[in-house]
Amino acid sequence: MIFVDTSAWFAAIVPTDPDHANAARWLTANSQALITTDYIVDETLTLLRARGERQRARLLGERFFESSIVEFIF
């Protein structure tokens, strides 16, 4: 299992982030299970909204809760 934090989620979804290409490529190619916490989900979605990325926050929020991209630790 690989623990994913806020900076990785942010970089993976925001094209203007300097690490976007690497993060998105890695996330797409990764075959190991991902884990994160409910606090990180909250922090990531809040950061996206604070940075004016409301649509991306909505998209990532839907992906978190409608698919099996990650296992949550509460």
N, C-alpha and C positions, 0 to 999 in steps of 0.2 A: 504494500500500500504506500502511496505517496501523499504526503500532506501538502495541501495547496493553500497558500495564504492570499490575502487581499491583493498584494502587488502582482501576483501571477494572474489572478482572475482579471484584474484591471487591464494589465498589459495584453492579455489574450483577446479582449473584446474592443479595445480602443485603438483604432488604426494610427492615431497620432502619437501614441506612446512609443518612446525610443526602443523598447523591447518587444513591440507588438509582433513583428515578423517571427522572431525566435519563439516567443511564447505560443503563438497560434500554431506554428509548425509543430512544436513539441506536443502540444495538447492534441492535435489531430493524429499524430503518429503514435502517441502513447497507448500502450495496451494494458498497463497496470491499473489496478483499482485506485481511485482517488478518494481522499477523505478531506473534510474540512469541518469547521464548527459553525453552529448557528450564529455565533458572534461574528465570524468572518463574513458570512453571507450578509448580515446586517451592515457591517462596516463597508463591504464592497458596494452594496447597492446605495448606501448613503454617500459614499465617495463619488460614485458615478453621477448621482443627482446633484451633488454640490459642485461638480465640475461641468455642469450643463449637459450631461449625457443622459437625459431622462429616458429617451427611447431605448438606449442600450441597457439602462438599468432595468427597464421593463422586460426586454428580451432575455437578459441573463436571469432575472428572477423567474421567468417562465421556464427557462431551461433547468434551473435548479430544482424546481418543484414539479415539473411535468415529465421529467425523464430520469434516467438512472446514470447521469454523468458523474455523480459523486455520492459518497456515503457521508451522512451527517453525524457528527458527535455533538450531543446536547449536554 
